[in-house]
Amino acid sequence: MEIGMIGLGRMGANIVRRLMRYGHSCVVYNRTPDKVAQLEAEGAIGAASLDDLVQKLTPPRIIWVMVPAGEVTEQVIGKLADKLERDDIIIDGGNSYYKDDVRRSQALQKQGIHYVDIGTSGGVWGLDRGYCLMIGGPQEAVEQLDPILKSVAPGKGEIETTPGREQLKGTAEEGYLHCGPVGAGHFVKMVHNGVEYALMQAYAEGFDIFRSANSEELPADHQYTLNVADIAEVWRRGSVVGSWLLDLTAIALAEDPALSGYSGHVQDSGEGRWTLMAAIESAVPADVLSAALYTRFRSRQEHTFAEKVLSAMRYQFGGHVEK
């Protein structure tokens, strides 16, 4: 299939590369021409502007927007709306707020333009592993996108079918899911990121306890000098707390057990806050998720080893460089 990609950052560029691996034709645009040139050298069709990108795509067009959430996404989609035609599809693959999706979709519907929101998880590893896709939008448009979604997603791979799902149909086992109408994809991704915060915080606090187990404030026979890198490694093998996040933590600790290259300053990208807002609106207790978010706020004022573990994990899975 033919698709346009706007935004060639860490994830946008690798999604293009993955699509080209599966034979899709990609027209690409980025505000910095060097990133366009790099993908042109790899087989993509470069565009010099949004107008150029639209002109190089055959109607009905499919355009995937992969730029920072918020005002940048708002501006790009607004400009596209003036250039596209009925039955074209705009995909927002960033981390937009689901209520913004609903508003944008309603405006685009008046022009007959379809809007699909895709929560995209996979970070810098997605090129080879594939991306977990959480999708919201009209059924007809999502079905039209299926060859693209199937290529971007990881596929079933070596993961065994969950007991009880043998007779169930659908694409969840392939790593992509049409979650519901517009906004549903980003809603699921929003909560996904809130849960991610909490999982990361649990690991970080555990390793901080290990780090402090030799405190002089403890009785001498209760002090332990522990090898945190080895503990991370042994937990990867047969433990019930094993996970990909733990794998990434083990990589970071093997490289630098003291995590001296990390300040402990931990950012949040907004989804954790939105998750708590949704919890409040639904009167759902979210004690752990809220504590994890507040710890990130605190990390910007004082830095503990736990926060360095969080920074290390964010760098390992997403290439995020903290201050």
CORHU-V444799 format. One record per residue. N is the residue number from 0. BURIAL is # if it has 9 or more other C-alpha atoms within 8 Angstrom, else .. Layout:
# CORHU-V444799
N_BURIAL ; N_BURIAL
This chain:
# CORHU-V444799
0_. ; 1_# ; 2_# ; 3_# ; 4_# ; 5_# ; 6_# ; 7_# ; 8_. ; 9_. ; 10_# ; 11_# ; 12_# ; 13_# ; 14_# ; 15_# ; 16_# ; 17_# ; 18_# ; 19_# ; 20_. ; 21_. ; 22_. ; 23_# ; 24_# ; 25_# ; 26_# ; 27_# ; 28_# ; 29_# ; 30_. ; 31_. ; 32_# ; 33_. ; 34_# ; 35_# ; 36_# ; 37_. ; 38_# ; 39_# ; 40_. ; 41_. ; 42_. ; 43_# ; 44_# ; 45_# ; 46_# ; 47_. ; 48_. ; 49_# ; 50_. ; 51_# ; 52_# ; 53_# ; 54_. ; 55_. ; 56_# ; 57_. ; 58_. ; 59_# ; 60_# ; 61_# ; 62_# ; 63_# ; 64_# ; 65_# ; 66_# ; 67_. ; 68_# ; 69_. ; 70_. ; 71_# ; 72_# ; 73_# ; 74_. ; 75_# ; 76_# ; 77_. ; 78_. ; 79_# ; 80_# ; 81_. ; 82_. ; 83_# ; 84_# ; 85_. ; 86_# ; 87_# ; 88_# ; 89_# ; 90_# ; 91_# ; 92_# ; 93_# ; 94_# ; 95_# ; 96_# ; 97_# ; 98_. ; 99_# ; 100_# ; 101_# ; 102_. ; 103_# ; 104_# ; 105_. ; 106_. ; 107_# ; 108_# ; 109_. ; 110_. ; 111_# ; 112_# ; 113_# ; 114_# ; 115_# ; 116_# ; 117_# ; 118_# ; 119_# ; 120_# ; 121_# ; 122_# ; 123_# ; 124_# ; 125_# ; 126_# ; 127_. ; 128_. ; 129_# ; 130_# ; 131_# ; 132_# ; 133_# ; 134_# ; 135_# ; 136_# ; 137_# ; 138_. ; 139_. ; 140_# ; 141_# ; 142_. ; 143_. ; 144_. ; 145_. ; 146_. ; 147_# ; 148_# ; 149_# ; 150_# ; 151_# ; 152_# ; 153_# ; 154_# ; 155_. ; 156_. ; 157_. ; 158_. ; 159_. ; 160_. ; 161_. ; 162_. ; 163_. ; 164_. ; 165_. ; 166_. ; 167_. ; 168_. ; 169_. ; 170_. ; 171_. ; 172_# ; 173_# ; 174_# ; 175_# ; 176_# ; 177_# ; 178_# ; 179_# ; 180_# ; 181_# ; 182_# ; 183_# ; 184_# ; 185_# ; 186_# ; 187_# ; 188_# ; 189_# ; 190_# ; 191_. ; 192_# ; 193_# ; 194_# ; 195_. ; 196_# ; 197_# ; 198_. ; 199_# ; 200_# ; 201_. ; 202_# ; 203_# ; 204_# ; 205_# ; 206_# ; 207_# ; 208_. ; 209_# ; 210_# ; 211_. ; 212_# ; 213_# ; 214_. ; 215_. ; 216_. ; 217_. ; 218_. ; 219_. ; 220_. ; 221_. ; 222_# ; 223_. ; 224_. ; 225_. ; 226_. ; 227_# ; 228_# ; 229_. ; 230_. ; 231_# ; 232_# ; 233_. ; 234_# ; 235_# ; 236_. ; 237_. ; 238_. ; 239_. ; 240_. ; 241_# ; 242_. ; 243_. ; 244_# ; 245_# ; 246_# ; 247_# ; 248_# ; 249_# ; 250_# ; 251_# ; 252_# ; 253_. ; 254_. ; 255_# ; 256_# ; 257_. ; 258_# ; 259_. ; 260_. ; 261_# ; 262_# ; 263_# ; 264_# ; 265_# ; 266_. ; 267_. ; 268_. ; 269_. ; 270_# ; 271_# ; 272_# ; 273_# ; 274_# ; 275_# ; 276_. ; 277_. ; 278_# ; 279_# ; 280_. ; 281_. ; 282_. ; 283_. ; 284_. ; 285_. ; 286_. ; 287_. ; 288_# ; 289_# ; 290_# ; 291_# ; 292_# ; 293_. ; 294_. ; 295_# ; 296_# ; 297_. ; 298_# ; 299_# ; 300_. ; 301_. ; 302_# ; 303_# ; 304_# ; 305_# ; 306_# ; 307_# ; 308_# ; 309_# ; 310_# ; 311_# ; 312_# ; 313_# ; 314_# ; 315_# ; 316_# ; 317_# ; 318_# ; 319_. ; 320_. ; 321_# ; 322_.
